[in-house]
Amino acid sequence: MFMIHALRTMVLFGYLWAATACTIVSYGPEVIAPAASLKKEGVIRFFYFTGAIRDPSAKENPLPAEAKLLQEVLESKAGFAAAIVSTPPSTKGIHLNIYATVKESSAAAKRFCTLSSLTFSALPCYGETGGYLVQYDLLVDNELKKTYRYEIHKTFAQWIGLLPLVWVNGLTGDYSDAFTGTAYQFIHDSQADGYLPSP
């Protein structure tokens, strides 16, 4: 009985090691920060929809990491004195509704990467495996003016031969960098369209 339990533990450990230690993941787009706005004035309101159901009995429901990133970017790069989380949209001023939806990877990529995992990464797996679509709805005085959409690409490589190169994960873009990149692109595009103040 002890041997069976030990064998199961070793197989599980081997699977987890193969799935994580031999994997390199990168997210895009690349982060290209706009120039910081020297003049900071006005207020922008926004709401980030996570799709998650909040616990109504909880005393505190902390902001998701994306909302904190958006707040920081809108205040530091878009020229606003304050970015306030708000729902529903205000009847006056600029309001953003931001959604992130998951893009599923292809069925072939899922099967191939599952096969790679089952062989403890002896078979390589590489490709675009899903990602996210981030949508920014810009409202002015509670009227939708424009919708901006940006893709976050997820590139995934898994193979036992990558074990000596796993340190590369420290150099690749992570999800929060890519999400910030979409916020920067939104600021650039909406400033070009005349909705947000130019730096």
N, C-alpha and C positions, 0 to 999 in steps of 0.2 A: 504494500500500500504506500509506504514511504517513497519507494522508487518511482511509482507512477506519478505521485504528486511532484517529486523532484523533476521528473522528465517533462511534465506539463509546464512547470515553472521555467525550465530551460528553454522550451519551445516558445513560450510567450515572450521571454526576455530576448531571445534571438529574433523573433518577429519585430518587436518594438525597436530593437537596435537597428535592424535592417531598414525599417521604415523611416527612421529618423537620422541615423548616423550617416547614411549614404545618400542623403537627399539635399539638393540645392534648389531653393525657391527664390524667385525674383518677381517683384511687382513693378509695373510701369503705369502711367507715364513718368518720365524723368521730371524731377522737381526743378522748375525754373521760376525762381522768385521774382515778382515784380519789384520795381523800385519802391522803397518805403515812402509813404506820403508824409511830407513835413507838416502839412496843415491837417489837424484832426478836429472835426466838428460834426455835429449832428449825431443821430442815433439810427441804427439799422436794427430791425427785429428779424429774427429767423427762428425756424423750427426744423430740427432734424428728425425725420421719421425713421425709427429703427425697425418697426414691424413687430417688436416684442410687446408682450402684454405685461403691463406693470402690476405689481402686487398692491391692491388698494389698501390693504391693512398695514403696509410698511410705513414707518414714520418718515423715512427718507428714500427717495428714488434718485440715485446719483445720475448726473448727466453722462451719456455715453462719451467715449473718447473722441469720437468724430465731432460732437457738438463743442467740446472744449477746443479742439483744433480749429474749427470754423470761427469760434469766438475770437481766438488769438489772431488768426489771419485777417479777419475783417477789421479788427482794431489796429493791427500793426501795418497792414499793407493797403487797405482800401480807403483810408482817410477818415474813418468814423471815430468819434470820441468814445462811443460805447456800442457794443453789439449785445443785444438782449434776447434771450430765449423767450419766445412768446407764441402762444396759440390761443385763440384764432388770430388771423391777420388783423393788424390795426387798420382803422378806417382812413388814417392819414399817414403818409410817409412810405418808406421802402420796407418791404417784407420779403423774406426768402423762405420757401419751403424746399427742403432738400430730402431726396429719397435715394437710397442705395439698394439696388436689387441684384441678386446673385445671377450670374450668367453660368449656366450649366455647361460642363465640358461635353464633348461628343461621346456617344456610346462606345465608339471604337477606342477612344483614349481611355475611358473608364475601364474597359475590359483589359486593355494592354497593361495599364498600371496595376490593376488587380492581379494579373498574372505575374507581373514583376514582384509584387509584394508576397505572393504565394511561394515564389522561388527564392525568398530572402534576398531579393535584389540581384540575383545572378543574371537575370534577364534585364536589360536596360529599359527604362521608360523615360520618354522626353516629349514635351509638347506644351502647347497652350492648353492648360487644364482649367478652363472656367475663368472666373474673374468677377467683376462687378460693373454695373452701369449706374453712374451717379447722375441724377437729374436735379437741376436747380431751376425752380419756378420763381421768377422775379415778378413781384406785384408792387404796383405803385398806387397808393390810395385805394387799396383793396381791389384793384383791377389787374388781371394777369397781362403783363406786357410782353414777356418772352420766356421761352423754356430753353435751357441750355443742357446738353447731354454730353457726358464724357465717359469713356471706357477706362476701366482699370484692368490691365492684362496681368494674368498670373502665368509665369513660365515655371515649369516643374521638370526636374531631372532626377532620376533615381537609378542608381547602379552601384554595385559593390566596389567597382573601380574608382568611384568618386570619393571614397573614404579619405584618401590623403588630401583631397581638395575641399573638404567640408568647411574649412576656414573661409572659403569664398563667400559663404552666407553672410559674413560680417561686412562684406563690400557691396552686396546686392541691395536693391531697393526693397523696403518692406511695405506692408499695407498702409501704414500711417503716412509714410513718405508719398506714396502714390495718391492717397486721398488728399493730402495737402497740395499735391500737384494739380488735382482737378479744381481745387479752390483757387489756386493761383491763376489757372487758365480761365476760370469763370470771371475773376476780377478783371483780367486783361480784356476778355471779350465784351463784358458789360460796360467797361469804361470806353471801349471803342464804339459801342452802340449808343453811348451817351446817357446810360442809366445810372452809373456810379460816377462819383467825382474823379477826375483825372489827377494824377499826382502833381 
